Amino acid sequence: MIFVKTDPNRPIDYYIRLFNKKVQADGILTLVNEKRFHQKPSQIKQAKMKEKARKIRSKSRRDSFAY
């Protein structure tokens, strides 16, 4: 559970932004979006493989620019 302690001297917008940052850092929204619709196991496996390939490509691009 995410909590944000408030101070009466600060505006409510500050706490809304702070709450949104904590939600994103915790990964709650990504989990909700993943669980929103059923995916077949093969689709999950395919998405994981695509993500792994994307990470390998980006890592190789970063490594190729090393001086």
Residue frames as a rotation matrix with the C-alpha (Angstrom) as fourth column:
MET 1
0.583 0.812 0.000 0.00
0.812 -0.583 0.000 0.00
0.000 0.000 -1.000 0.00
ILE 2
-0.427 -0.725 0.540 1.34
0.723 -0.633 -0.277 3.42
0.543 0.272 0.795 -0.93
PHE 3
0.545 0.539 -0.642 1.02
0.817 -0.515 0.260 6.27
-0.191 -0.666 -0.721 1.54
VAL 4
-0.252 -0.565 0.785 1.88
0.555 -0.749 -0.361 9.95
0.793 0.345 0.503 1.19
LYS 5
-0.101 0.159 -0.982 2.22
0.948 -0.284 -0.144 11.99
-0.302 -0.945 -0.122 4.36
THR 6
0.270 0.315 0.910 0.76
0.668 -0.741 0.059 15.45
0.693 0.592 -0.411 3.99
ASP 7
-0.628 -0.415 -0.658 1.72
0.730 -0.608 -0.313 18.81
-0.270 -0.677 0.685 5.39
PRO 8
0.383 0.914 -0.130 -0.92
0.792 -0.398 -0.463 21.57
-0.475 0.075 -0.877 5.51
ASN 9
0.164 -0.391 -0.906 1.59
-0.135 -0.918 0.372 24.13
-0.977 0.062 -0.204 4.20
ARG 10
-0.858 -0.514 -0.009 2.06
-0.109 0.165 0.980 22.41
-0.502 0.842 -0.197 0.83
PRO 11
-0.193 0.820 -0.539 -0.45
-0.960 -0.271 -0.068 22.43
-0.202 0.504 0.839 -2.03
ILE 12
0.408 0.477 0.779 -2.43
-0.351 0.869 -0.348 19.30
-0.843 -0.132 0.522 -2.91
ASP 13
0.882 -0.103 -0.459 -0.88
-0.444 0.143 -0.885 19.21
0.157 0.984 0.081 -6.41
TYR 14
-0.113 -0.986 0.125 2.49
-0.957 0.074 -0.282 18.44
0.268 -0.151 -0.951 -4.86
TYR 15
-0.369 0.009 0.929 1.09
-0.610 0.752 -0.250 15.36
-0.701 -0.659 -0.272 -3.12
ILE 16
0.772 0.627 0.103 -0.72
-0.289 0.491 -0.822 14.16
-0.566 0.605 0.560 -6.24
ARG 17
0.570 -0.648 -0.505 2.56
-0.662 0.003 -0.750 14.29
0.487 0.762 -0.427 -8.18
LEU 18
-0.405 -0.736 0.542 4.39
-0.914 0.327 -0.240 12.56
-0.001 -0.593 -0.805 -5.32
PHE 19
0.117 0.554 0.824 1.76
-0.449 0.770 -0.454 9.82
-0.886 -0.317 0.339 -5.22
ASN 20
0.926 0.250 -0.283 1.93
-0.349 0.286 -0.892 9.31
-0.142 0.925 0.352 -9.00
LYS 21
0.136 -0.959 -0.249 5.73
-0.855 0.013 -0.518 9.02
0.500 0.283 -0.818 -8.84
LYS 22
-0.459 -0.279 0.844 5.50
-0.771 0.598 -0.221 6.40
-0.442 -0.752 -0.489 -6.09
VAL 23
0.539 0.726 0.428 2.92
-0.325 0.648 -0.689 4.41
-0.777 0.232 0.585 -8.08
GLN 24
0.818 -0.280 -0.502 5.15
-0.493 0.105 -0.863 4.43
0.295 0.954 -0.052 -11.16
ALA 25
-0.198 -0.965 0.171 8.24
-0.921 0.123 -0.371 3.48
0.337 -0.230 -0.913 -9.16
ASP 26
-0.290 0.173 0.941 6.37
-0.626 0.710 -0.323 0.60
-0.724 -0.682 -0.098 -7.55
GLY 27
-0.943 -0.120 -0.310 5.18
-0.329 0.484 0.811 -0.67
0.053 0.867 -0.496 -10.97
ILE 28
-0.504 0.821 0.269 1.53
0.069 0.348 -0.935 -0.93
-0.861 -0.453 -0.232 -10.00
LEU 29
0.244 0.660 -0.711 0.17
-0.666 -0.418 -0.617 0.47
-0.705 0.624 0.338 -13.26
THR 30
-0.386 -0.429 -0.816 2.22
-0.895 0.388 0.220 -1.85
0.222 0.816 -0.534 -15.45
LEU 31
-0.980 0.055 0.192 1.01
-0.024 0.923 -0.384 -4.82
-0.198 -0.381 -0.903 -13.42
VAL 32
-0.172 0.983 -0.060 -2.61
-0.086 -0.076 -0.993 -3.71
-0.981 -0.166 0.098 -13.73
ASN 33
0.195 0.221 -0.955 -2.28
-0.913 -0.315 -0.260 -3.22
-0.358 0.923 0.141 -17.48
GLU 34
-0.736 -0.515 -0.439 -0.70
-0.635 0.749 0.186 -6.66
0.233 0.416 -0.879 -17.88
LYS 35
-0.912 0.386 0.143 -3.47
0.239 0.779 -0.579 -8.34
-0.335 -0.494 -0.803 -15.89
ARG 36
-0.467 0.775 -0.426 -6.28
-0.644 -0.628 -0.437 -6.40
-0.606 0.070 0.792 -17.56
PHE 37
0.522 0.588 -0.618 -6.82
-0.851 0.404 -0.335 -8.94
0.053 0.701 0.711 -20.35
HIS 38
0.596 -0.273 0.755 -6.03
-0.085 0.914 0.398 -12.62
-0.798 -0.301 0.522 -20.52
GLN 39
0.218 -0.597 -0.772 -3.01
-0.976 -0.116 -0.186 -13.54
0.022 0.794 -0.608 -22.60
LYS 40
0.958 0.046 -0.282 -2.21
-0.085 0.988 -0.128 -17.00
0.273 0.147 0.951 -23.82
PRO 41
0.654 -0.754 0.058 1.02
0.146 0.201 0.969 -18.45
-0.742 -0.625 0.242 -22.44
SER 42
0.142 -0.611 0.779 2.56
0.975 0.223 -0.003 -18.38
-0.172 0.759 0.628 -25.92
GLN 43
0.597 0.125 0.792 1.88
0.393 -0.907 -0.152 -14.62
0.700 0.402 -0.591 -26.16
ILE 44
0.954 -0.280 0.112 3.54
-0.230 -0.435 0.871 -14.03
-0.195 -0.856 -0.479 -22.79
LYS 45
0.381 -0.842 0.383 6.56
0.542 0.539 0.645 -16.08
-0.749 -0.039 0.661 -23.87
GLN 46
0.234 -0.245 0.941 6.78
0.932 -0.218 -0.289 -14.18
0.276 0.945 0.177 -27.16
ALA 47
0.853 0.116 0.509 6.62
0.022 -0.982 0.187 -10.80
0.522 -0.148 -0.840 -25.38
LYS 48
0.788 -0.612 0.068 9.41
-0.074 0.016 0.997 -11.86
-0.612 -0.790 -0.033 -23.00
MET 49
0.183 -0.736 0.652 11.57
0.858 0.444 0.260 -12.94
-0.481 0.511 0.713 -25.94
LYS 50
0.461 0.039 0.887 10.97
0.652 -0.693 -0.308 -9.62
0.603 0.720 -0.345 -27.72
GLU 51
0.967 -0.084 0.241 11.90
-0.221 -0.748 0.626 -7.69
0.127 -0.658 -0.742 -24.57
LYS 52
0.544 -0.811 0.215 15.07
0.261 0.407 0.875 -9.74
-0.798 -0.419 0.434 -24.13
ALA 53
0.144 -0.463 0.875 16.05
0.989 0.102 -0.108 -9.15
-0.039 0.881 0.472 -27.78
ARG 54
0.727 0.181 0.662 15.40
0.287 -0.956 -0.054 -5.41
0.623 0.229 -0.747 -27.40
LYS 55
0.910 -0.407 0.074 17.62
-0.227 -0.343 0.911 -5.26
-0.346 -0.846 -0.405 -24.32
ILE 56
0.286 -0.833 0.473 20.41
0.648 0.532 0.545 -7.15
-0.706 0.150 0.692 -26.09
ARG 57
0.297 -0.124 0.947 20.22
0.873 -0.368 -0.322 -4.78
0.388 0.922 -0.001 -29.09
SER 58
0.875 0.064 0.480 20.33
-0.059 -0.970 0.236 -1.67
0.481 -0.235 -0.845 -26.93
LYS 59
0.754 -0.649 0.100 23.20
-0.033 0.114 0.993 -3.05
-0.656 -0.752 0.064 -24.85
SER 60
0.164 -0.718 0.676 25.21
0.894 0.397 0.205 -3.88
-0.416 0.571 0.707 -27.96
ARG 61
0.519 0.065 0.853 24.57
0.565 -0.774 -0.285 -0.36
0.642 0.629 -0.438 -29.31
ARG 62
0.961 -0.169 0.220 25.77
-0.276 -0.671 0.688 1.16
0.031 -0.722 -0.691 -26.03
ASP 63
0.533 -0.796 0.287 28.86
0.247 0.471 0.847 -1.06
-0.809 -0.381 0.447 -25.98
SER 64
0.316 -0.418 0.852 29.76
0.949 0.148 -0.279 -0.24
-0.009 0.897 0.443 -29.58
PHE 65
0.683 -0.027 0.730 30.05
0.173 -0.965 -0.198 3.47
0.710 0.261 -0.655 -28.73
ALA 66
0.847 -0.432 -0.311 32.56
0.338 -0.015 0.941 2.90
-0.411 -0.902 0.133 -25.93
TYR 67
0.805 -0.587 0.082 35.72
-0.332 -0.561 -0.759 4.96
0.491 0.584 -0.646 -26.44
